[in-house]
Amino acid sequence: MNEIKGHHHISMMTKDAKENNHFYQTVLGLRRVKLTVNQDDPTMYHIFYGDLTGSPGTELTFFAIPQIGATYEGTNSINRIGLVVSSIESLNYWQRRFEQFEITHGEITTYANRPALHFVDKDGLQMVMQASDENAPLWEPWEKSEVPQEHQIRGMGTVEITVRRQEKLKRTLTELFHYSIVEERRNEITLQSIEGEIFGEILIKQLDGKMEKPGRGSIHHLAIRTKDEKELAYWEEQVIKRGFQSTGIIDRHYFKSFYFRESNGILFEIATDGPGFLIDSSLDSLGENLDLPPFLENRRQEIEYRVRQSVFNI
C-alpha cells in the first residue's frame, strides 16, 4: 500500500548562517547533519539539522541568503513548526534554557491539544515545542548534544499552514494523500498522515487578506515522506492526474523527490526516505565538511570560494 509516512523535512530561509548554526546546534541541541549547497543555486549554503543521522522526520533545513529582506506575514503560507519533546518536564527544561540563552518565548500553554511552549529563532521563525509521549518512528538520540537525551527534540510535530481556500487544501490532503481529519472546527482543521501520530500532523487555518511576502525566517516548503522511488513515482502520477504540475522526479543525492504547488500556492515536496546523509559521510564526521552531490564535484573549488565569500564561514 502506498502511503505518506509523515513529515520528511521542512526548509526555511536564514540571513546569517553562523547565527543560525549556533541557534540550532548549541541552543536547540540538534546535530548539523549536512553542510551542502542549494543544488539549484550552488552559491548559497543549504544546512540540515536533525537527530544522530538526520533521519526523515527530524530534518530542519535552511537556505543561507545574506542579502535577504524581512518577511511580511500573510496568508497562503506555512507559518509555524511544531517540535516534539517527550513530556511537560521537558517543556519546563526548555523554558529555563530559553531564558538562559535569552530566546524570545511564551509561557507553557496548549497548542493543537497538547502542552506547548511557543518560541522564535533569531530570524523570527515561529516554532512551538509540543509535549507528546508518542514514539518518533526513526529518531535516534545524539550523544554529543548539549541537551540531555530525555529532553532532546524528537522530530517535527504539527505544521501550521494558513490559506485563503481551506477546503481546497483539505481536499488535496485527504483525497490525494489520504490524510485523516482528526478535528474540524469553523476555521481550523487538523489532519494526520497516519492517524494517531503527531509526526505527520498538519493544522490548516483559514485566513483571508494579503499573501505572505517571504523573507528571513519564512518557510519555503514542506516535504512529506514516502518509502522509495517506486512509491514516489506513484505519488507523482496521482498529483498529475489531479491537475497539478510536477517538477518531475529529481535526484537530490540524499533522497529523490518532486515538488508541486497546491491550489493556494503552498509548495510541497514528496521525498523518499533514502539513501540518507551517510551516503557520502561517515557517522563521526557527519555535517562537518562541505559535501557536494557528484554532479557539482567538478566545481568544488569555485563553489567553496563563492559560498565562503558570500556567507559566514561556519
Contacts in CASP RR format, 6 or more apart in sequence:
PFRMAT RR
TARGET T0000
AUTHOR 0000-0000-0000
METHOD contacts of the structure
MODEL  1
MNEIKGHHHISMMTKDAKENNHFYQTVLGLRRVKLTVNQDDPTMYHIFYG
DLTGSPGTELTFFAIPQIGATYEGTNSINRIGLVVSSIESLNYWQRRFEQ
FEITHGEITTYANRPALHFVDKDGLQMVMQASDENAPLWEPWEKSEVPQE
HQIRGMGTVEITVRRQEKLKRTLTELFHYSIVEERRNEITLQSIEGEIFG
EILIKQLDGKMEKPGRGSIHHLAIRTKDEKELAYWEEQVIKRGFQSTGII
DRHYFKSFYFRESNGILFEIATDGPGFLIDSSLDSLGENLDLPPFLENRR
QEIEYRVRQSVFNI
2 226 0 8 1.000
2 231 0 8 1.000
2 234 0 8 1.000
2 235 0 8 1.000
3 178 0 8 1.000
3 193 0 8 1.000
3 194 0 8 1.000
3 226 0 8 1.000
3 227 0 8 1.000
4 177 0 8 1.000
4 178 0 8 1.000
4 179 0 8 1.000
4 193 0 8 1.000
4 194 0 8 1.000
4 200 0 8 1.000
4 224 0 8 1.000
4 225 0 8 1.000
4 226 0 8 1.000
4 235 0 8 1.000
4 270 0 8 1.000
5 56 0 8 1.000
5 137 0 8 1.000
5 193 0 8 1.000
5 194 0 8 1.000
5 225 0 8 1.000
5 226 0 8 1.000
5 227 0 8 1.000
5 273 0 8 1.000
6 57 0 8 1.000
6 193 0 8 1.000
6 194 0 8 1.000
6 197 0 8 1.000
6 199 0 8 1.000
6 200 0 8 1.000
6 224 0 8 1.000
6 225 0 8 1.000
7 56 0 8 1.000
7 57 0 8 1.000
7 155 0 8 1.000
7 156 0 8 1.000
7 157 0 8 1.000
7 159 0 8 1.000
7 199 0 8 1.000
7 200 0 8 1.000
7 222 0 8 1.000
7 223 0 8 1.000
7 224 0 8 1.000
7 225 0 8 1.000
8 56 0 8 1.000
8 57 0 8 1.000
8 59 0 8 1.000
8 223 0 8 1.000
8 224 0 8 1.000
8 225 0 8 1.000
8 255 0 8 1.000
8 269 0 8 1.000
8 271 0 8 1.000
8 273 0 8 1.000
9 48 0 8 1.000
9 56 0 8 1.000
9 57 0 8 1.000
9 59 0 8 1.000
9 60 0 8 1.000
9 61 0 8 1.000
9 223 0 8 1.000
9 271 0 8 1.000
10 59 0 8 1.000
10 60 0 8 1.000
10 61 0 8 1.000
10 78 0 8 1.000
10 81 0 8 1.000
10 156 0 8 1.000
10 159 0 8 1.000
10 219 0 8 1.000
10 221 0 8 1.000
10 222 0 8 1.000
10 223 0 8 1.000
11 61 0 8 1.000
11 62 0 8 1.000
11 63 0 8 1.000
11 219 0 8 1.000
11 220 0 8 1.000
11 221 0 8 1.000
11 223 0 8 1.000
12 60 0 8 1.000
12 61 0 8 1.000
12 62 0 8 1.000
12 63 0 8 1.000
12 123 0 8 1.000
12 125 0 8 1.000
12 217 0 8 1.000
12 218 0 8 1.000
12 219 0 8 1.000
12 220 0 8 1.000
13 62 0 8 1.000
13 63 0 8 1.000
13 65 0 8 1.000
13 68 0 8 1.000
13 123 0 8 1.000
13 214 0 8 1.000
13 215 0 8 1.000
13 216 0 8 1.000
13 217 0 8 1.000
13 218 0 8 1.000
13 220 0 8 1.000
14 20 0 8 1.000
14 47 0 8 1.000
14 62 0 8 1.000
14 63 0 8 1.000
14 64 0 8 1.000
14 65 0 8 1.000
14 68 0 8 1.000
14 123 0 8 1.000
14 216 0 8 1.000
14 217 0 8 1.000
15 64 0 8 1.000
15 65 0 8 1.000
15 66 0 8 1.000
15 68 0 8 1.000
15 69 0 8 1.000
15 123 0 8 1.000
15 216 0 8 1.000
16 64 0 8 1.000
16 66 0 8 1.000
16 122 0 8 1.000
16 123 0 8 1.000
16 312 0 8 1.000
17 45 0 8 1.000
17 47 0 8 1.000
17 62 0 8 1.000
17 64 0 8 1.000
17 311 0 8 1.000
17 312 0 8 1.000
17 314 0 8 1.000
18 312 0 8 1.000
18 313 0 8 1.000
18 314 0 8 1.000
19 122 0 8 1.000
19 312 0 8 1.000
20 47 0 8 1.000
20 62 0 8 1.000
20 64 0 8 1.000
20 121 0 8 1.000
20 122 0 8 1.000
20 123 0 8 1.000
21 32 0 8 1.000
21 47 0 8 1.000
21 314 0 8 1.000
23 121 0 8 1.000
23 122 0 8 1.000
24 30 0 8 1.000
24 32 0 8 1.000
24 49 0 8 1.000
24 60 0 8 1.000
24 121 0 8 1.000
25 31 0 8 1.000
25 32 0 8 1.000
25 49 0 8 1.000
26 146 0 8 1.000
27 97 0 8 1.000
27 98 0 8 1.000
27 101 0 8 1.000
27 103 0 8 1.000
28 49 0 8 1.000
28 83 0 8 1.000
28 147 0 8 1.000
28 153 0 8 1.000
29 142 0 8 1.000
29 145 0 8 1.000
29 146 0 8 1.000
29 147 0 8 1.000
29 152 0 8 1.000
29 153 0 8 1.000
30 49 0 8 1.000
30 50 0 8 1.000
30 51 0 8 1.000
30 58 0 8 1.000
30 60 0 8 1.000
30 142 0 8 1.000
30 145 0 8 1.000
30 153 0 8 1.000
31 49 0 8 1.000
31 50 0 8 1.000
31 51 0 8 1.000
31 52 0 8 1.000
31 54 0 8 1.000
31 142 0 8 1.000
31 144 0 8 1.000
31 145 0 8 1.000
31 286 0 8 1.000
31 287 0 8 1.000
32 47 0 8 1.000
32 48 0 8 1.000
32 49 0 8 1.000
32 287 0 8 1.000
32 288 0 8 1.000
33 48 0 8 1.000
33 49 0 8 1.000
33 50 0 8 1.000
33 51 0 8 1.000
33 53 0 8 1.000
33 54 0 8 1.000
33 59 0 8 1.000
33 277 0 8 1.000
33 286 0 8 1.000
33 287 0 8 1.000
34 46 0 8 1.000
34 47 0 8 1.000
34 48 0 8 1.000
34 54 0 8 1.000
34 254 0 8 1.000
34 277 0 8 1.000
34 281 0 8 1.000
34 286 0 8 1.000
34 287 0 8 1.000
34 291 0 8 1.000
35 45 0 8 1.000
35 47 0 8 1.000
35 48 0 8 1.000
35 287 0 8 1.000
35 288 0 8 1.000
35 289 0 8 1.000
35 290 0 8 1.000
35 291 0 8 1.000
35 314 0 8 1.000
36 45 0 8 1.000
36 46 0 8 1.000
36 47 0 8 1.000
36 48 0 8 1.000
36 290 0 8 1.000
36 291 0 8 1.000
36 292 0 8 1.000
36 293 0 8 1.000
37 43 0 8 1.000
37 44 0 8 1.000
37 45 0 8 1.000
37 46 0 8 1.000
37 290 0 8 1.000
37 292 0 8 1.000
37 296 0 8 1.000
37 303 0 8 1.000
37 307 0 8 1.000
38 44 0 8 1.000
38 45 0 8 1.000
38 46 0 8 1.000
38 63 0 8 1.000
39 46 0 8 1.000
39 252 0 8 1.000
39 253 0 8 1.000
39 293 0 8 1.000
39 296 0 8 1.000
42 292 0 8 1.000
42 296 0 8 1.000
42 299 0 8 1.000
42 303 0 8 1.000
42 306 0 8 1.000
42 307 0 8 1.000
43 303 0 8 1.000
43 306 0 8 1.000
43 307 0 8 1.000
43 310 0 8 1.000
44 63 0 8 1.000
44 64 0 8 1.000
44 65 0 8 1.000
44 307 0 8 1.000
44 310 0 8 1.000
44 311 0 8 1.000
45 62 0 8 1.000
45 63 0 8 1.000
45 64 0 8 1.000
45 307 0 8 1.000
45 311 0 8 1.000
45 314 0 8 1.000
46 61 0 8 1.000
46 62 0 8 1.000
46 63 0 8 1.000
46 64 0 8 1.000
47 61 0 8 1.000
47 62 0 8 1.000
47 64 0 8 1.000
47 314 0 8 1.000
48 54 0 8 1.000
48 59 0 8 1.000
48 60 0 8 1.000
48 61 0 8 1.000
48 277 0 8 1.000
48 287 0 8 1.000
49 59 0 8 1.000
49 60 0 8 1.000
49 61 0 8 1.000
50 58 0 8 1.000
50 59 0 8 1.000
50 60 0 8 1.000
50 142 0 8 1.000
50 153 0 8 1.000
50 155 0 8 1.000
51 58 0 8 1.000
51 138 0 8 1.000
51 139 0 8 1.000
51 140 0 8 1.000
51 141 0 8 1.000
51 142 0 8 1.000
51 152 0 8 1.000
51 154 0 8 1.000
51 155 0 8 1.000
52 140 0 8 1.000
52 141 0 8 1.000
52 142 0 8 1.000
52 143 0 8 1.000
52 283 0 8 1.000
53 140 0 8 1.000
53 276 0 8 1.000
53 277 0 8 1.000
53 278 0 8 1.000
53 283 0 8 1.000
53 286 0 8 1.000
54 276 0 8 1.000
54 277 0 8 1.000
54 286 0 8 1.000
55 138 0 8 1.000
55 139 0 8 1.000
55 140 0 8 1.000
56 138 0 8 1.000
56 225 0 8 1.000
56 255 0 8 1.000
56 271 0 8 1.000
56 273 0 8 1.000
56 274 0 8 1.000
57 136 0 8 1.000
57 137 0 8 1.000
57 138 0 8 1.000
57 139 0 8 1.000
57 155 0 8 1.000
57 156 0 8 1.000
57 199 0 8 1.000
57 225 0 8 1.000
58 136 0 8 1.000
58 138 0 8 1.000
58 139 0 8 1.000
58 153 0 8 1.000
58 154 0 8 1.000
58 155 0 8 1.000
58 156 0 8 1.000
60 81 0 8 1.000
60 156 0 8 1.000
63 220 0 8 1.000
64 311 0 8 1.000
65 216 0 8 1.000
66 310 0 8 1.000
66 311 0 8 1.000
66 312 0 8 1.000
68 215 0 8 1.000
68 216 0 8 1.000
69 215 0 8 1.000
69 216 0 8 1.000
70 215 0 8 1.000
70 216 0 8 1.000
71 124 0 8 1.000
71 212 0 8 1.000
71 213 0 8 1.000
71 214 0 8 1.000
71 215 0 8 1.000
71 216 0 8 1.000
71 217 0 8 1.000
71 218 0 8 1.000
72 210 0 8 1.000
72 212 0 8 1.000
72 213 0 8 1.000
73 79 0 8 1.000
73 212 0 8 1.000
74 162 0 8 1.000
74 207 0 8 1.000
74 209 0 8 1.000
74 210 0 8 1.000
74 211 0 8 1.000
74 212 0 8 1.000
74 213 0 8 1.000
75 162 0 8 1.000
75 163 0 8 1.000
75 164 0 8 1.000
75 207 0 8 1.000
75 208 0 8 1.000
75 209 0 8 1.000
75 210 0 8 1.000
75 211 0 8 1.000
75 212 0 8 1.000
76 162 0 8 1.000
76 163 0 8 1.000
76 164 0 8 1.000
76 211 0 8 1.000
76 212 0 8 1.000
76 264 0 8 1.000
76 265 0 8 1.000
76 266 0 8 1.000
77 161 0 8 1.000
77 162 0 8 1.000
77 211 0 8 1.000
77 212 0 8 1.000
77 214 0 8 1.000
77 218 0 8 1.000
77 219 0 8 1.000
77 266 0 8 1.000
78 159 0 8 1.000
78 160 0 8 1.000
78 161 0 8 1.000
78 219 0 8 1.000
78 221 0 8 1.000
78 222 0 8 1.000
78 266 0 8 1.000
79 126 0 8 1.000
79 160 0 8 1.000
79 161 0 8 1.000
79 162 0 8 1.000
79 212 0 8 1.000
79 219 0 8 1.000
80 126 0 8 1.000
80 127 0 8 1.000
80 128 0 8 1.000
80 158 0 8 1.000
80 159 0 8 1.000
80 160 0 8 1.000
81 125 0 8 1.000
81 126 0 8 1.000
81 127 0 8 1.000
81 128 0 8 1.000
81 156 0 8 1.000
81 157 0 8 1.000
81 159 0 8 1.000
81 160 0 8 1.000
81 219 0 8 1.000
82 111 0 8 1.000
82 127 0 8 1.000
82 128 0 8 1.000
82 129 0 8 1.000
82 130 0 8 1.000
82 156 0 8 1.000
82 157 0 8 1.000
82 158 0 8 1.000
82 159 0 8 1.000
82 160 0 8 1.000
83 127 0 8 1.000
83 128 0 8 1.000
83 129 0 8 1.000
83 130 0 8 1.000
83 153 0 8 1.000
83 155 0 8 1.000
83 156 0 8 1.000
83 157 0 8 1.000
84 129 0 8 1.000
84 130 0 8 1.000
84 131 0 8 1.000
84 132 0 8 1.000
84 134 0 8 1.000
84 136 0 8 1.000
84 153 0 8 1.000
84 154 0 8 1.000
84 155 0 8 1.000
84 156 0 8 1.000
84 157 0 8 1.000
84 198 0 8 1.000
84 199 0 8 1.000
85 91 0 8 1.000
85 94 0 8 1.000
85 129 0 8 1.000
85 130 0 8 1.000
85 131 0 8 1.000
85 132 0 8 1.000
85 151 0 8 1.000
85 152 0 8 1.000
85 153 0 8 1.000
85 154 0 8 1.000
86 131 0 8 1.000
86 132 0 8 1.000
86 133 0 8 1.000
86 150 0 8 1.000
86 151 0 8 1.000
86 154 0 8 1.000
87 131 0 8 1.000
87 133 0 8 1.000
87 150 0 8 1.000
88 108 0 8 1.000
88 115 0 8 1.000
88 131 0 8 1.000
89 150 0 8 1.000
89 151 0 8 1.000
90 129 0 8 1.000
90 131 0 8 1.000
90 150 0 8 1.000
90 151 0 8 1.000
91 108 0 8 1.000
91 115 0 8 1.000
91 116 0 8 1.000
91 117 0 8 1.000
91 129 0 8 1.000
91 131 0 8 1.000
92 108 0 8 1.000
93 148 0 8 1.000
93 151 0 8 1.000
94 117 0 8 1.000
94 119 0 8 1.000
94 129 0 8 1.000
94 151 0 8 1.000
95 105 0 8 1.000
95 107 0 8 1.000
95 108 0 8 1.000
95 117 0 8 1.000
97 103 0 8 1.000
97 147 0 8 1.000
98 104 0 8 1.000
98 105 0 8 1.000
98 117 0 8 1.000
98 119 0 8 1.000
99 105 0 8 1.000
103 119 0 8 1.000
103 120 0 8 1.000
103 121 0 8 1.000
104 119 0 8 1.000
104 120 0 8 1.000
105 117 0 8 1.000
105 118 0 8 1.000
105 119 0 8 1.000
105 120 0 8 1.000
106 117 0 8 1.000
106 118 0 8 1.000
106 119 0 8 1.000
107 117 0 8 1.000
108 115 0 8 1.000
108 116 0 8 1.000
108 117 0 8 1.000
109 115 0 8 1.000
109 116 0 8 1.000
109 117 0 8 1.000
109 118 0 8 1.000
110 116 0 8 1.000
111 118 0 8 1.000
111 128 0 8 1.000
111 130 0 8 1.000
111 158 0 8 1.000
112 130 0 8 1.000
112 158 0 8 1.000
112 190 0 8 1.000
112 201 0 8 1.000
112 203 0 8 1.000
113 183 0 8 1.000
113 190 0 8 1.000
114 130 0 8 1.000
114 131 0 8 1.000
114 132 0 8 1.000
114 198 0 8 1.000
115 130 0 8 1.000
115 131 0 8 1.000
116 128 0 8 1.000
116 129 0 8 1.000
116 130 0 8 1.000
116 131 0 8 1.000
117 128 0 8 1.000
117 129 0 8 1.000
118 126 0 8 1.000
118 127 0 8 1.000
118 128 0 8 1.000
119 127 0 8 1.000
119 128 0 8 1.000
119 129 0 8 1.000
120 126 0 8 1.000
120 127 0 8 1.000
121 127 0 8 1.000
121 217 0 8 1.000
123 216 0 8 1.000
123 217 0 8 1.000
124 216 0 8 1.000
124 217 0 8 1.000
125 217 0 8 1.000
125 218 0 8 1.000
125 219 0 8 1.000
128 158 0 8 1.000
129 153 0 8 1.000
130 157 0 8 1.000
130 158 0 8 1.000
130 198 0 8 1.000
132 157 0 8 1.000
132 198 0 8 1.000
134 196 0 8 1.000
134 197 0 8 1.000
134 198 0 8 1.000
134 199 0 8 1.000
136 154 0 8 1.000
136 155 0 8 1.000
136 199 0 8 1.000
137 197 0 8 1.000
137 199 0 8 1.000
139 154 0 8 1.000
139 155 0 8 1.000
141 149 0 8 1.000
141 152 0 8 1.000
142 152 0 8 1.000
143 149 0 8 1.000
145 152 0 8 1.000
147 153 0 8 1.000
155 199 0 8 1.000
156 199 0 8 1.000
156 200 0 8 1.000
157 198 0 8 1.000
157 199 0 8 1.000
157 200 0 8 1.000
157 201 0 8 1.000
158 190 0 8 1.000
158 198 0 8 1.000
158 201 0 8 1.000
158 202 0 8 1.000
158 203 0 8 1.000
159 200 0 8 1.000
159 201 0 8 1.000
159 202 0 8 1.000
159 203 0 8 1.000
159 222 0 8 1.000
160 202 0 8 1.000
160 203 0 8 1.000
160 205 0 8 1.000
161 169 0 8 1.000
161 202 0 8 1.000
161 203 0 8 1.000
161 204 0 8 1.000
161 205 0 8 1.000
161 222 0 8 1.000
161 266 0 8 1.000
162 204 0 8 1.000
162 205 0 8 1.000
162 206 0 8 1.000
162 207 0 8 1.000
163 169 0 8 1.000
163 204 0 8 1.000
163 205 0 8 1.000
163 206 0 8 1.000
163 207 0 8 1.000
163 264 0 8 1.000
163 266 0 8 1.000
164 206 0 8 1.000
164 207 0 8 1.000
164 208 0 8 1.000
164 209 0 8 1.000
164 264 0 8 1.000
165 263 0 8 1.000
165 264 0 8 1.000
166 187 0 8 1.000
166 189 0 8 1.000
166 204 0 8 1.000
166 205 0 8 1.000
166 206 0 8 1.000
168 262 0 8 1.000
168 263 0 8 1.000
168 264 0 8 1.000
169 204 0 8 1.000
169 262 0 8 1.000
169 263 0 8 1.000
169 264 0 8 1.000
169 266 0 8 1.000
170 181 0 8 1.000
170 189 0 8 1.000
170 191 0 8 1.000
170 204 0 8 1.000
172 242 0 8 1.000
172 262 0 8 1.000
172 263 0 8 1.000
173 179 0 8 1.000
173 191 0 8 1.000
173 202 0 8 1.000
173 204 0 8 1.000
174 180 0 8 1.000
174 181 0 8 1.000
174 191 0 8 1.000
176 238 0 8 1.000
176 239 0 8 1.000
176 242 0 8 1.000
177 193 0 8 1.000
177 224 0 8 1.000
177 235 0 8 1.000
178 193 0 8 1.000
179 191 0 8 1.000
179 192 0 8 1.000
179 193 0 8 1.000
179 202 0 8 1.000
180 191 0 8 1.000
180 192 0 8 1.000
180 195 0 8 1.000
181 189 0 8 1.000
181 190 0 8 1.000
181 191 0 8 1.000
182 190 0 8 1.000
182 191 0 8 1.000
182 192 0 8 1.000
182 195 0 8 1.000
182 196 0 8 1.000
182 201 0 8 1.000
183 189 0 8 1.000
183 190 0 8 1.000
184 190 0 8 1.000
187 205 0 8 1.000
187 206 0 8 1.000
187 207 0 8 1.000
188 203 0 8 1.000
188 204 0 8 1.000
188 205 0 8 1.000
188 206 0 8 1.000
189 203 0 8 1.000
189 204 0 8 1.000
190 201 0 8 1.000
190 202 0 8 1.000
190 203 0 8 1.000
190 204 0 8 1.000
191 201 0 8 1.000
191 202 0 8 1.000
191 203 0 8 1.000
191 204 0 8 1.000
192 198 0 8 1.000
192 200 0 8 1.000
192 201 0 8 1.000
192 202 0 8 1.000
193 200 0 8 1.000
193 201 0 8 1.000
193 224 0 8 1.000
194 200 0 8 1.000
200 224 0 8 1.000
212 218 0 8 1.000
214 220 0 8 1.000
220 267 0 8 1.000
221 259 0 8 1.000
221 267 0 8 1.000
221 268 0 8 1.000
221 269 0 8 1.000
222 266 0 8 1.000
222 267 0 8 1.000
222 268 0 8 1.000
222 269 0 8 1.000
223 257 0 8 1.000
223 268 0 8 1.000
223 269 0 8 1.000
223 270 0 8 1.000
223 271 0 8 1.000
224 268 0 8 1.000
224 269 0 8 1.000
224 270 0 8 1.000
224 271 0 8 1.000
225 271 0 8 1.000
225 272 0 8 1.000
225 273 0 8 1.000
226 232 0 8 1.000
226 235 0 8 1.000
226 270 0 8 1.000
226 271 0 8 1.000
226 272 0 8 1.000
226 273 0 8 1.000
227 272 0 8 1.000
227 273 0 8 1.000
228 272 0 8 1.000
228 273 0 8 1.000
228 274 0 8 1.000
229 249 0 8 1.000
229 256 0 8 1.000
229 272 0 8 1.000
231 272 0 8 1.000
232 249 0 8 1.000
232 256 0 8 1.000
232 257 0 8 1.000
232 258 0 8 1.000
232 270 0 8 1.000
232 271 0 8 1.000
232 272 0 8 1.000
233 249 0 8 1.000
235 258 0 8 1.000
235 270 0 8 1.000
236 246 0 8 1.000
236 248 0 8 1.000
236 249 0 8 1.000
236 258 0 8 1.000
236 270 0 8 1.000
239 246 0 8 1.000
239 258 0 8 1.000
239 260 0 8 1.000
239 270 0 8 1.000
240 246 0 8 1.000
244 260 0 8 1.000
244 261 0 8 1.000
244 262 0 8 1.000
245 260 0 8 1.000
245 261 0 8 1.000
246 258 0 8 1.000
246 259 0 8 1.000
246 260 0 8 1.000
247 258 0 8 1.000
247 259 0 8 1.000
247 260 0 8 1.000
248 258 0 8 1.000
249 256 0 8 1.000
249 257 0 8 1.000
249 258 0 8 1.000
250 256 0 8 1.000
250 257 0 8 1.000
250 258 0 8 1.000
250 259 0 8 1.000
252 271 0 8 1.000
252 293 0 8 1.000
253 279 0 8 1.000
253 280 0 8 1.000
253 293 0 8 1.000
253 294 0 8 1.000
254 274 0 8 1.000
254 275 0 8 1.000
254 276 0 8 1.000
254 277 0 8 1.000
254 279 0 8 1.000
255 271 0 8 1.000
255 272 0 8 1.000
255 273 0 8 1.000
255 274 0 8 1.000
255 275 0 8 1.000
255 276 0 8 1.000
256 271 0 8 1.000
256 272 0 8 1.000
257 269 0 8 1.000
257 270 0 8 1.000
257 271 0 8 1.000
257 272 0 8 1.000
258 269 0 8 1.000
258 270 0 8 1.000
259 267 0 8 1.000
259 268 0 8 1.000
259 269 0 8 1.000
260 267 0 8 1.000
260 268 0 8 1.000
261 267 0 8 1.000
261 268 0 8 1.000
262 268 0 8 1.000
277 286 0 8 1.000
277 287 0 8 1.000
278 286 0 8 1.000
280 291 0 8 1.000
281 287 0 8 1.000
281 289 0 8 1.000
281 291 0 8 1.000
290 303 0 8 1.000
290 304 0 8 1.000
290 307 0 8 1.000
292 299 0 8 1.000
292 300 0 8 1.000
292 303 0 8 1.000
296 303 0 8 1.000
END
